[in-house]
Amino acid sequence: MSLALFIILGFCAVVSALFVVVGRNLFHSAMTLGAFLLSVSGLYFLLDADLVGIMQVFVYIGGVMVVLLFGIMLTSQIANMRQVSGLQQRLSSDLAVAVLTAFIAAILIESNFTVSSSAPVKNTLPLIGKLFMTNYVLPFEVISVLLLAALIGAIVIARGEGRG
Amino acid sequence: MPLSYYLVLSALLFGIGLLGVLLRKNVVAILLSIEIMLNACNLNLVAFSRYIAPSDLSGQIFAIFVMAIAAAEAAVGLALVLSIYRNMCSIDLDSFNIFKW
């Protein structure tokens, strides 16, 4: 049962990622990225990571994808996309990425990871909340500072010149 | 469900995202492909956390941090794209050559 779900979700993820990468229409690519993020969220739920799965829907689909769609609509170059790279560049990139992916996959298959047989945590939300406040409180505070810096930087960059 | 299935899937998704970053000329399309790569890394982290140390959850916390960083990077990247589009009226990657001498 979980194998069937994994195959369906993995297939959806790979197909939508391929469409994002080779799609001609930029708006359709962004919408298919939403489908990709949704299938990855399903994979997180299959891995018993419920907080990560629901945060994926909130942050990525509800935040990042909406911001990217605004960027696409504001720069409005959807239709005239002459984005075909040269044939030689495409072939060499395809070959290099295929070799790299096969190398990484071969390393990951051949390695002997000591898989633990204990049961996964059923409800991760309280445990992650407690870990954020005890073990990982320093990265938590640092990332809030980073988000503040990114927000202020994005506003300053996008605001434009000569506004006083 | 062996661990290696998830690892091979995440390697495949990483390769697809990398292909998008290398081959696309539109800057927003490159940002979309970077999001695919980051999601592949997150999937790898969560799979390792689930199979090797299920009670530890540090892989999932790492994945949440990566998610926050990806959101910040998408916001700043789009601010840059908007600023460049305002100055140059095109987002074709070949015309961003003001740093070339």
Interface residues (C-beta under 8 A of the other chain):
Chain A: S2 L3 F6 G10 A13 V14 A17 L18 V20 V21 L26 S29 A30 L33 F36 L37 V40 L43 Y44 L47 D48 A49 L51 V52 M55 Q56 V59 Y60 G63 V64 V67 L68 F70 G71 I72 L74 T75 Q77 M81 R82 Q83 S85 Q89 R90 S93 D94 V97 A98 L100 T101 I104 A105 L108 I109 F113 T114 V115 S116 S118 A119 P120 V121 T124 L127 I128 L131 F132 Y136 P139 I143 L146 L147 A150 L151 G153 A154 I155 I157 A158 G160
Chain B: M1 L3 S4 Y5 Y6 L7 V8 L9 A11 L12 L13 F14 G15 I16 G17 L18 L19 G20 L22 L23 R24 K25 N26 V28 A29 L31 L32 S33 E35 I36 N39 N42 L43 V46 A47 F48 S49 R50 Y51 I52 A53 P54 S55 L57 S58 Q60 I61 A63 I64 F65 M67 A68 I69 A70 A71 A72 E73 A74 A75 V76 L78 A79 L80 V81 L82 S83 Y85 R86 S90 I91 D92
